[in-house]
Amino acid sequence: MEQLHRLYNTHVKLLAFDLFSLTQTPSLSHSDPISFSRRGTFFFRAETVGTITSRELKPNKFLKFTVDDGTGCIVCVLWLNHHVSPYFSRCSPPSVRLIAQMASHFAAEVRLGVVARVRGRITSYRGAVQITVSDVVVERDPNVETLHWLECMSLASKCYDVRPS
């Protein structure tokens, strides 16, 4: 079982096409209700690169945006409710403030038409796969999307699609 979860803390590089082809499996655990797998390997975190094509801000709640990588549009959710969320109530106030500041910074970076690298947890909302964002970086190199595509294809053939022995 450990081999199946070898990528647990890794942000796997995925194209939208690959993300949408993951198999969703309900979990017995309430804290992590759905797991995602591909050919027997479980994925928990993902990284994608693409152009921001939509942006919907609900102040002090969340920022929902889409990233188009050429194979599809990935819905991304950046939570902005850290000060009122029960999830963060058990964390120290300075830590919550820092997390909230970083989320606000990331939200300001997300603008229509920019190319961004997005990393976060693979989650599902109403049956649709999405990324719950942990960080966003605006890319300035025009070659970054092509490099991401090549890395995704290489990693798929050499790592993600290799059956654990």
DRENKE-861540 format. One record per residue: residue number from 1; x, y, z of N, C-alpha, C in turn. Coordinates in Angstrom, 2 decimals, m for minus. Layout:
NUM;X;Y;Z;X;Y;Z;X;Y;Z
...
END
This chain:
1;0.83;m1.20;0.00;0.00;0.00;0.00;0.87;1.26;0.00
2;2.04;1.18;0.65;2.94;2.33;0.71;3.37;2.74;m0.70
3;3.62;1.78;m1.57;4.01;2.08;m2.95;2.92;2.86;m3.67
4;1.66;2.54;m3.41;0.56;3.23;m4.07;0.49;4.69;m3.66
5;0.96;5.00;m2.46;0.90;6.36;m1.93;2.26;7.05;m1.98
6;3.14;6.62;m2.86;4.50;7.15;m2.91;4.54;8.62;m3.31
7;3.51;9.13;m3.92;3.48;10.53;m4.35;2.60;11.40;m3.44
8;2.35;10.93;m2.22;1.40;11.60;m1.32;1.72;13.08;m1.11
9;2.94;13.43;m0.78;3.29;14.82;m0.51;3.91;15.54;m1.70
10;3.74;15.00;m2.88;4.32;15.56;m4.09;3.26;16.28;m4.90
11;3.58;17.48;m5.37;2.70;18.17;m6.32;3.01;17.59;m7.69
12;2.19;16.65;m8.14;2.43;16.02;m9.44;2.06;17.00;m10.54
13;2.86;17.04;m11.59;2.61;17.93;m12.71;1.61;17.26;m13.64
14;0.45;17.89;m13.79;m0.61;17.32;m14.61;m1.18;18.34;m15.57
15;m1.57;17.86;m16.73;m2.35;18.66;m17.68;m3.82;18.49;m17.29
16;m4.66;19.41;m17.74;m6.09;19.32;m17.43;m6.65;17.98;m17.90
17;m6.25;17.56;m19.09;m6.71;16.29;m19.64;m6.43;15.15;m18.67
18;m5.24;15.14;m18.08;m4.86;14.10;m17.13;m5.63;14.23;m15.82
19;m5.80;15.45;m15.36;m6.52;15.69;m14.11;m7.96;15.19;m14.21
20;m8.60;15.46;m15.34;m10.00;15.06;m15.52;m10.15;13.56;m15.75
21;m9.06;12.87;m16.09;m9.15;11.43;m16.32;m8.87;10.62;m15.05
22;m8.57;11.29;m13.94;m8.31;10.58;m12.69;m9.58;9.88;m12.22
23;m9.40;8.73;m11.60;m10.52;7.99;m11.03;m10.76;8.50;m9.62
24;m12.02;8.86;m9.35;m12.40;9.32;m8.02;m12.95;8.14;m7.23
25;m12.44;7.95;m6.00;m12.87;6.87;m5.16;m13.29;7.42;m3.81
26;m14.55;7.18;m3.40;m14.95;7.62;m2.06;m14.10;6.93;m1.00
27;m13.77;7.66;0.05;m12.93;7.15;1.12;m13.79;6.87;2.34
28;m13.30;6.02;3.22;m14.01;5.75;4.47;m13.75;6.84;5.50
29;m12.70;7.64;5.28;m12.33;8.70;6.21;m13.15;9.96;5.94
30;m13.68;10.56;6.99;m14.46;11.79;6.85;m13.57;12.98;6.52
31;m12.32;12.96;6.98;m11.42;14.10;6.77;m10.95;14.21;5.32
32;m10.93;13.10;4.59;m10.51;13.12;3.19;m11.50;12.26;2.40
33;m12.67;12.83;2.06;m13.77;12.02;1.53;m13.54;11.38;0.17
34;m12.65;11.91;m0.66;m12.44;11.36;m1.99;m10.95;11.26;m2.27
35;m10.55;10.14;m2.85;m9.16;10.01;m3.30;m9.15;9.91;m4.81
36;m8.01;10.22;m5.40;m7.87;10.26;m6.85;m6.72;9.37;m7.26
37;m6.94;8.57;m8.29;m5.88;7.66;m8.71;m5.83;7.56;m10.23
38;m4.68;7.05;m10.68;m4.45;6.81;m12.10;m3.61;5.55;m12.20
39;m4.19;4.53;m12.80;m3.50;3.25;m12.98;m2.89;2.73;m11.69
40;m3.64;2.85;m10.60;m3.20;2.30;m9.32;m2.36;3.21;m8.46
41;m1.97;4.38;m8.97;m1.18;5.33;m8.19;m2.09;6.46;m7.73
42;m2.06;6.74;m6.43;m2.90;7.79;m5.88;m2.21;9.15;m5.96
43;m2.99;10.15;m6.32;m2.51;11.53;m6.39;m3.31;12.37;m5.40
44;m2.63;13.23;m4.67;m3.27;14.07;m3.67;m3.07;15.56;m3.95
45;m1.93;15.88;m4.53;m1.60;17.28;m4.82;m1.21;17.39;m6.30
46;m1.44;18.58;m6.87;m1.14;18.76;m8.29;m0.56;20.14;m8.53
47;0.14;20.23;m9.67;0.68;21.50;m10.16;0.28;21.61;m11.62
48;m0.20;22.77;m12.01;m0.55;23.02;m13.40;m0.07;24.40;m13.80
49;0.08;24.60;m15.10;0.48;25.90;m15.64;m0.43;26.23;m16.80
50;m0.91;27.46;m16.83;m1.77;27.88;m17.93;m2.20;29.33;m17.78
51;m3.09;29.72;m18.67;m3.58;31.10;m18.70;m4.85;31.21;m17.86
52;m4.92;32.25;m17.04;m6.13;32.50;m16.24;m7.21;33.02;m17.19
53;m8.32;32.28;m17.27;m9.38;32.64;m18.22;m10.66;33.12;m17.55
54;m10.81;32.92;m16.26;m11.96;33.49;m15.54;m11.56;33.72;m14.10
55;m12.31;34.62;m13.46;m11.99;35.01;m12.09;m13.27;35.45;m11.40
56;m13.63;34.80;m10.30;m14.82;35.15;m9.54;m14.43;35.30;m8.07
57;m14.49;36.53;m7.57;m14.09;36.82;m6.19;m15.32;36.98;m5.31
58;m15.34;36.24;m4.21;m16.32;36.43;m3.14;m15.50;36.93;m1.95
59;m15.48;38.26;m1.72;m14.61;38.84;m0.69;m14.74;38.13;0.66
60;m13.60;37.90;1.28;m13.50;37.23;2.58;m14.05;35.81;2.59
61;m14.28;35.24;1.40;m14.73;33.85;1.31;m13.78;33.04;0.44
62;m13.78;33.32;m0.86;m12.91;32.57;m1.77;m12.74;33.29;m3.09
63;m11.72;32.88;m3.82;m11.50;33.30;m5.20;m11.55;32.04;m6.04
64;m12.47;32.01;m6.98;m12.59;30.87;m7.89;m12.12;31.35;m9.26
65;m11.17;30.60;m9.86;m10.67;30.98;m11.17;m10.38;29.74;m11.99
66;m10.23;29.92;m13.29;m9.91;28.78;m14.16;m8.56;29.00;m14.81
67;m7.86;27.89;m15.01;m6.57;27.88;m15.67;m6.72;27.03;m16.93
68;m6.45;27.63;m18.08;m6.53;26.92;m19.36;m5.11;26.56;m19.80
69;m4.83;25.26;m19.87;m3.48;24.82;m20.26;m3.43;24.31;m21.70
70;m4.51;24.48;m22.44;m4.55;24.03;m23.82;m5.22;22.67;m23.98
71;m5.34;21.91;m22.88;m6.03;20.62;m22.94;m7.38;20.68;m22.24
72;m7.64;21.79;m21.56;m8.88;21.98;m20.82;m8.72;23.08;m19.81
73;m9.83;23.40;m19.15;m9.84;24.46;m18.13;m10.03;23.83;m16.76
74;m9.11;24.11;m15.86;m9.13;23.57;m14.51;m9.68;24.63;m13.57
75;m10.69;24.26;m12.81;m11.24;25.15;m11.80;m10.33;25.11;m10.58
76;m9.98;26.30;m10.09;m9.12;26.43;m8.91;m9.85;27.29;m7.89
77;m9.75;26.90;m6.62;m10.39;27.64;m5.53;m9.32;28.02;m4.51
78;m9.22;29.32;m4.25;m8.31;29.85;m3.24;m9.16;30.39;m2.10
79;m9.08;29.75;m0.95;m9.90;30.16;0.18;m9.33;31.43;0.82
80;m10.24;32.34;1.18;m9.86;33.63;1.77;m10.55;33.86;3.12
81;m11.09;32.80;3.71;m11.87;32.92;4.95;m11.13;32.39;6.17
82;m9.84;32.55;6.20;m9.02;31.94;7.24;m9.36;32.42;8.65
83;m9.77;33.68;8.78;m10.05;34.24;10.12;m11.34;33.71;10.72
84;m12.26;33.22;9.90;m13.54;32.74;10.42;m13.74;31.24;10.22
85;m12.81;30.59;9.57;m12.94;29.17;9.28;m12.72;28.32;10.53
86;m13.62;27.37;10.82;m13.41;26.47;11.95;m12.14;25.62;11.77
87;m11.76;25.36;10.53;m10.57;24.56;10.26;m9.32;25.22;10.84
88;m9.25;26.55;10.76;m8.07;27.28;11.25;m8.19;27.72;12.70
89;m9.33;27.47;13.35;m9.52;27.91;14.73;m8.56;27.21;15.69
90;m8.07;26.03;15.30;m7.14;25.31;16.18;m5.68;25.72;15.96
91;m5.44;26.59;14.98;m4.08;27.07;14.70;m3.79;28.33;15.50
92;m2.52;28.63;15.67;m2.15;29.83;16.41;m2.51;31.07;15.58
93;m2.98;32.14;16.24;m3.37;33.36;15.51;m2.27;33.92;14.61
94;m0.99;33.95;15.02;0.03;34.46;14.09;0.13;33.61;12.81
95;m0.03;32.30;12.96;0.02;31.43;11.78;m1.15;31.69;10.86
96;m2.32;31.86;11.44;m3.52;32.13;10.63;m3.37;33.46;9.90
97;m2.83;34.47;10.59;m2.61;35.78;9.95;m1.66;35.65;8.76
98;m0.58;34.89;8.94;0.39;34.70;7.87;m0.25;33.96;6.68
99;m1.00;32.93;6.95;m1.67;32.18;5.88;m2.65;33.08;5.15
100;m3.40;33.88;5.91;m4.38;34.80;5.30;m3.69;35.86;4.45
101;m2.56;36.37;4.91;m1.80;37.36;4.13;m1.30;36.76;2.82
102;m0.79;35.53;2.89;m0.31;34.86;1.67;m1.46;34.63;0.70
103;m2.61;34.20;1.20;m3.77;33.97;0.34;m4.20;35.27;m0.33
104;m4.19;36.38;0.41;m4.55;37.69;m0.17;m3.55;38.08;m1.26
105;m2.27;37.83;m1.00;m1.24;38.11;m2.00;m1.48;37.29;m3.27
106;m1.76;35.99;m3.11;m2.01;35.13;m4.26;m3.24;35.60;m5.03
107;m4.28;36.00;m4.30;m5.51;36.46;m4.95;m5.25;37.71;m5.79
108;m4.38;38.59;m5.33;m4.04;39.79;m6.09;m3.26;39.45;m7.36
109;m2.51;38.36;m7.33;m1.72;37.94;m8.49;m2.58;37.36;m9.62
110;m3.72;36.78;m9.24;m4.58;36.12;m10.22;m5.36;37.17;m11.00
111;m4.94;37.38;m12.25;m5.60;38.34;m13.14;m5.86;37.66;m14.47
112;m6.91;38.08;m15.14;m7.24;37.50;m16.44;m6.09;37.68;m17.43
113;m5.79;36.62;m18.16;m4.78;36.69;m19.21;m3.36;36.41;m18.79
114;m3.08;36.34;m17.48;m1.71;36.05;m17.07;m1.48;34.53;m17.10
115;m0.23;34.15;m17.31;0.14;32.74;m17.24;0.61;32.49;m15.81
116;0.03;31.48;m15.18;0.33;31.22;m13.78;0.60;29.74;m13.54
117;1.43;29.49;m12.54;1.69;28.13;m12.04;0.87;28.01;m10.75
118;0.00;27.02;m10.70;m0.88;26.83;m9.55;m0.61;25.47;m8.93
119;m0.47;25.46;m7.61;m0.28;24.21;m6.90;m1.31;24.11;m5.78
120;m1.72;22.88;m5.50;m2.67;22.67;m4.41;m3.16;21.24;m4.34
121;m4.17;21.02;m3.50;m4.75;19.69;m3.31;m5.76;19.41;m4.41
122;m5.80;18.17;m4.86;m6.82;17.75;m5.81;m8.07;17.45;m4.99
123;m9.15;18.14;m5.31;m10.40;17.96;m4.58;m11.54;17.81;m5.57
124;m12.72;17.61;m5.04;m13.90;17.47;m5.88;m15.03;18.29;m5.27
125;m15.77;18.97;m6.11;m16.94;19.73;m5.67;m18.08;19.38;m6.61
126;m19.12;18.80;m6.03;m20.28;18.35;m6.81;m19.87;17.44;m7.96
127;m18.92;16.56;m7.67;m18.48;15.57;m8.64;m17.44;16.03;m9.65
128;m17.12;17.33;m9.66;m16.15;17.87;m10.61;m14.80;18.05;m9.93
129;m13.75;17.62;m10.60;m12.39;17.75;m10.07;m11.97;19.22;m10.10
130;m11.29;19.65;m9.06;m10.75;21.01;m8.99;m9.48;20.99;m8.16
131;m8.80;22.12;m8.14;m7.61;22.26;m7.30;m7.92;23.28;m6.21
132;m7.74;22.87;m4.95;m7.83;23.79;m3.83;m6.42;24.35;m3.65
133;m6.27;25.62;m3.96;m4.97;26.26;m4.16;m4.20;26.43;m2.85
134;m2.90;26.11;m2.93;m1.99;26.41;m1.83;m1.05;27.55;m2.21
135;m0.70;27.66;m3.51;0.10;28.80;m3.94;m0.06;29.05;m5.45
136;0.17;30.31;m5.82;0.08;30.76;m7.20;1.31;31.60;m7.51
137;1.93;31.33;m8.66;3.08;32.12;m9.09;2.82;32.57;m10.53
138;2.89;33.87;m10.76;2.74;34.38;m12.13;4.05;34.13;m12.85
139;3.96;33.51;m14.02;5.15;33.17;m14.81;5.40;34.25;m15.85
140;6.65;34.61;m16.04;7.00;35.63;m17.02;7.73;35.06;m18.24
141;8.22;33.84;m18.11;8.94;33.18;m19.20;7.93;32.63;m20.22
142;8.03;33.03;m21.48;7.06;32.56;m22.48;7.17;31.07;m22.79
143;8.25;30.43;m22.36;8.44;29.01;m22.63;7.92;28.10;m21.52
144;7.41;28.67;m20.46;7.05;27.87;m19.29;5.91;26.89;m19.59
145;4.95;27.26;m20.41;3.85;26.35;m20.73;4.35;25.15;m21.52
146;5.21;25.39;m22.50;5.76;24.30;m23.30;6.59;23.37;m22.42
147;7.40;23.93;m21.54;8.21;23.12;m20.64;7.31;22.28;m19.73
148;6.24;22.87;m19.23;5.31;22.14;m18.37;4.70;20.95;m19.12
149;4.28;21.17;m20.37;3.73;20.09;m21.19;4.74;18.95;m21.31
150;5.98;19.29;m21.66;7.01;18.27;m21.84;7.28;17.52;m20.53
151;7.33;18.25;m19.42;7.54;17.60;m18.13;6.39;16.68;m17.78
152;5.16;17.11;m18.05;3.98;16.27;m17.77;4.04;14.97;m18.56
153;4.36;15.06;m19.83;4.43;13.85;m20.67;5.56;12.93;m20.23
154;6.70;13.50;m19.90;7.83;12.70;m19.45;7.53;12.02;m18.12
155;7.00;12.76;m17.17;6.68;12.19;m15.86;5.60;11.12;m15.96
156;4.63;11.33;m16.84;3.57;10.33;m17.00;4.15;9.00;m17.45
157;5.04;9.04;m18.43;5.58;7.78;m18.96;6.63;7.15;m18.05
158;7.37;7.96;m17.32;8.47;7.42;m16.50;8.14;7.23;m15.03
159;7.06;7.86;m14.57;6.78;7.82;m13.14;5.31;7.50;m12.82
160;4.39;8.31;m13.32;2.99;8.17;m12.92;2.35;6.89;m13.44
161;2.68;6.48;m14.67;2.04;5.31;m15.25;2.82;4.02;m15.04
162;3.87;4.08;m14.25;4.65;2.89;m13.95;3.99;2.18;m12.78
163;3.64;0.94;m13.01;2.98;0.16;m11.96;3.97;m0.13;m10.83
164;3.54;0.10;m9.58;4.41;m0.23;m8.45;4.72;m1.72;m8.44
165;5.94;m2.06;m8.07;6.31;m3.48;m8.05;6.22;m4.06;m6.64
END
